[in-house]
């Protein structure tokens, strides 16, 4: 492989990373614009619209549909989230009181033990108290960070909607610009790669939506069985953290279950542990299969790309890993990277 090819691959990987971070609203808008392209073609062909009018109508329909879904499905969830956030200070205060009482009870229990044993136990209790206090503080900071991020989410949403229209209007021009970088004889292969990428990326997004919907239903059913308040909001939180491989839901359910068991609510705490195990096993079994079927790669490569991407880049690597595999498979299907090893 030449140095030029290595540089191009490195630049491509950097651009992919930037698209999934700073450029995420534009990447999402581009995907939506590609999804709306058949509708634009229908308006242009059937109603004799020009490109600008067809893009405006399709983007407006998408915006109305999106806002309608948010209103219909989001009102209850938003109400539960607001109520949950309003009660968070009380929850954190109760957790702090519980930690203090636990320490005092422990000190009363070992008061008659030898001095060396008392010092060792006090050291352990100090470390435990510090760890629990830090955990409660980090949870509180996370909630505050989410609340402070709401204006940014609103700006993200506005930029996304505007970018949907702009990409929808200029999609053909962008495609021709990309093809112009290649020689005439190579353009059919590049066009085939772009077509394969479109099918695979939409399959990837469809698989993520299916998995998230199934996980949400499982979480909601479990929370309703356990008679937990704000089940829709908490199930939504589980969906958000479940994007983390292997133990995503554990960051919410396991500490919560441990706290409930220690405070005497063994039934609910045990139920949350069971719910965590069910969701984790379900995701680990179903995710590679659904993802592999949707994007056309095997279950094992899908699982490897998810985990390696997460380890190398973090949460965003969960998406970048499969995308790199998608790009490679699309290029191979178009006749690229067909070199064989010769001994």
LINVENBEL-V596187 format. One record per pair of residues at least 12 apart in sequence whose C-alpha atoms are under 7 Angstrom apart, sorted by sequence separation. I is the first residue (numbers start at 1). GAP is how many residues later the second one is. D is the distance in Angstrom with one decimal. If there is no record, write none. Layout:
BEGIN
i:I gap:GAP d:D
i:I gap:GAP d:D
END
This chain:
BEGIN
i:220 gap:12 d:6.3
i:257 gap:12 d:4.0
i:288 gap:12 d:6.9
i:306 gap:12 d:4.8
i:309 gap:12 d:4.5
i:257 gap:13 d:6.7
i:308 gap:13 d:7.0
i:40 gap:14 d:5.3
i:288 gap:14 d:5.7
i:40 gap:15 d:6.1
i:220 gap:15 d:5.6
i:257 gap:15 d:5.7
i:288 gap:15 d:5.5
i:306 gap:15 d:5.6
i:219 gap:16 d:5.4
i:257 gap:16 d:6.3
i:305 gap:16 d:4.6
i:306 gap:16 d:6.2
i:305 gap:17 d:5.3
i:40 gap:18 d:6.5
i:39 gap:19 d:6.7
i:216 gap:19 d:5.8
i:253 gap:19 d:6.1
i:254 gap:19 d:6.4
i:216 gap:20 d:6.8
i:253 gap:20 d:6.9
i:302 gap:20 d:6.3
i:36 gap:22 d:6.8
i:103 gap:22 d:6.9
i:216 gap:23 d:6.2
i:253 gap:23 d:6.3
i:215 gap:24 d:6.8
i:250 gap:26 d:6.5
i:212 gap:27 d:6.2
i:249 gap:27 d:6.5
i:99 gap:30 d:6.8
i:226 gap:42 d:6.2
i:92 gap:44 d:6.7
i:226 gap:45 d:6.9
i:222 gap:53 d:6.3
i:245 gap:62 d:6.5
i:215 gap:64 d:6.7
i:244 gap:71 d:6.3
i:211 gap:76 d:6.9
i:207 gap:83 d:6.0
i:207 gap:84 d:5.5
i:204 gap:87 d:6.3
i:207 gap:87 d:6.1
i:204 gap:90 d:5.9
i:203 gap:91 d:4.5
i:204 gap:91 d:5.5
i:203 gap:92 d:5.1
i:201 gap:94 d:6.9
i:200 gap:95 d:4.5
i:200 gap:96 d:7.0
i:59 gap:105 d:6.6
i:59 gap:106 d:5.5
i:56 gap:109 d:6.4
i:55 gap:110 d:6.2
i:55 gap:113 d:5.6
i:55 gap:114 d:5.4
i:52 gap:117 d:5.9
i:51 gap:118 d:6.3
i:200 gap:126 d:6.5
i:197 gap:129 d:6.8
i:197 gap:130 d:6.5
i:25 gap:131 d:6.3
i:29 gap:131 d:5.6
i:33 gap:131 d:5.7
i:37 gap:131 d:7.0
i:32 gap:132 d:6.6
i:197 gap:133 d:6.1
i:25 gap:134 d:6.8
i:26 gap:134 d:6.3
i:29 gap:134 d:5.7
i:30 gap:134 d:6.5
i:33 gap:134 d:5.9
i:196 gap:134 d:5.4
i:25 gap:135 d:5.0
i:29 gap:135 d:4.6
i:33 gap:135 d:4.7
i:26 gap:137 d:6.2
i:30 gap:137 d:5.9
i:193 gap:137 d:5.3
i:193 gap:138 d:5.6
i:193 gap:141 d:5.8
i:192 gap:142 d:5.9
i:189 gap:145 d:5.5
i:84 gap:146 d:6.8
i:80 gap:150 d:5.4
i:81 gap:152 d:5.3
i:80 gap:153 d:5.6
i:77 gap:155 d:5.7
i:77 gap:156 d:5.4
i:20 gap:296 d:6.8
END
